């Protein structure tokens, strides 16, 4: 399935709009990742634990959106947008959401 942030797909024509589809993932950050991030915050550098968690959450949100598009009979998703938020009393959770328009395409 083609998934793109653009509103069109080069070499294809959109033949039908099937609806807006979403993918949402909320993921908790554990104590060990928090400790590692705290040390990185003090001494500098990248937080590999948080980066991996964000990468996994983003991938799962995109997969979920694709599944919903397939259920609508779509061939592609255009106009994809992603958003990231922290949740919880101690900001211990991250939420990744994505949305786009499920479409049928033809060459």
C-alpha positions as CSV (number, residue, x, y, z in Angstrom):
1,X,0.0,0.0,0.0
2,X,1.3,3.5,-0.9
3,X,1.2,5.8,2.1
4,X,2.2,9.4,1.4
5,X,1.9,12.9,2.9
6,X,1.2,14.3,-0.5
7,X,-2.4,14.8,-1.9
8,X,-1.6,12.9,-5.1
9,X,0.6,10.0,-6.2
10,X,2.8,10.6,-9.2
11,X,1.9,8.1,-12.0
12,X,-1.5,7.3,-10.5
13,X,-4.9,8.7,-10.6
14,X,-7.2,8.7,-7.6
15,X,-10.4,7.0,-8.7
16,X,-12.3,7.0,-5.4
17,X,-12.1,8.5,-2.0
18,X,-13.0,5.8,0.6
19,X,-12.8,7.9,3.8
20,X,-10.5,9.2,6.5
21,X,-8.5,6.6,8.4
22,X,-6.7,6.9,11.7
23,X,-4.0,5.0,13.6
24,X,-3.4,5.6,17.3
25,X,-0.9,4.2,19.7
26,X,-0.4,5.1,23.4
27,X,2.8,3.6,24.9
28,X,4.1,3.8,28.4
29,X,7.7,4.7,29.1
30,X,9.2,2.5,31.8
31,X,11.4,3.4,34.7
32,X,14.7,2.3,33.1
33,X,14.1,4.4,30.0
34,X,13.3,7.3,32.3
35,X,16.5,6.9,34.2
36,X,18.6,6.6,31.0
37,X,16.9,9.7,29.6
38,X,17.6,11.6,32.9
39,X,21.3,10.8,32.6
40,X,21.3,11.9,28.9
41,X,19.6,15.1,30.0
42,X,22.4,15.8,32.5
43,X,25.4,14.8,30.4
44,X,24.1,15.3,26.9
45,X,23.5,12.9,24.0
46,X,20.6,11.1,22.5
47,X,18.1,9.0,24.4
48,X,18.1,5.7,22.5
49,X,15.4,4.2,24.7
50,X,12.9,7.0,24.0
51,X,13.9,7.1,20.3
52,X,13.2,3.3,20.0
53,X,9.9,3.7,21.8
54,X,8.9,6.5,19.5
55,X,9.9,4.6,16.4
56,X,7.9,1.5,17.4
57,X,4.8,3.6,18.3
58,X,5.0,5.4,14.9
59,X,5.3,2.2,13.0
60,X,2.4,0.6,14.8
61,X,0.2,3.7,14.3
62,X,1.0,3.6,10.5
63,X,0.2,-0.1,10.4
64,X,-3.1,0.4,12.2
65,X,-4.0,3.1,9.7
66,X,-3.2,0.9,6.8
67,X,-5.3,-2.0,8.2
68,X,-8.3,0.4,8.4
69,X,-7.7,1.5,4.8
70,X,-7.6,-2.1,3.6
71,X,-10.9,-2.7,5.4
72,X,-12.4,0.1,3.3
73,X,-11.1,-1.4,0.1
74,X,-8.4,1.3,-0.5
75,X,-5.2,0.9,-2.4
76,X,-3.4,3.9,-0.9
77,X,-3.5,6.6,1.8
78,X,-2.8,10.2,0.8
79,X,-2.5,13.4,2.9
80,X,-1.0,11.6,5.9
81,X,-0.3,13.7,9.0
82,X,1.3,12.6,12.3
83,X,1.1,14.0,15.8
84,X,2.9,13.2,19.0
85,X,1.8,14.0,22.6
86,X,2.8,13.1,26.1
87,X,0.2,11.9,28.5
88,X,-0.2,11.0,32.2
89,X,0.3,12.7,35.4
90,X,4.1,12.4,35.1
91,X,4.2,12.5,31.3
92,X,5.1,8.8,31.4
93,X,3.2,7.9,28.2
94,X,3.5,8.9,24.6
95,X,0.7,9.0,22.1
96,X,1.3,8.8,18.4
97,X,-1.6,9.5,16.0
98,X,-1.8,9.6,12.3
99,X,-4.6,10.2,9.8
100,X,-5.0,10.3,6.1
101,X,-7.5,9.8,3.3
102,X,-8.0,6.2,2.1
103,X,-8.2,6.2,-1.7
104,X,-8.5,3.8,-4.7
105,X,-5.9,4.5,-7.4
106,X,-5.3,3.4,-11.0
107,X,-2.4,4.0,-13.4
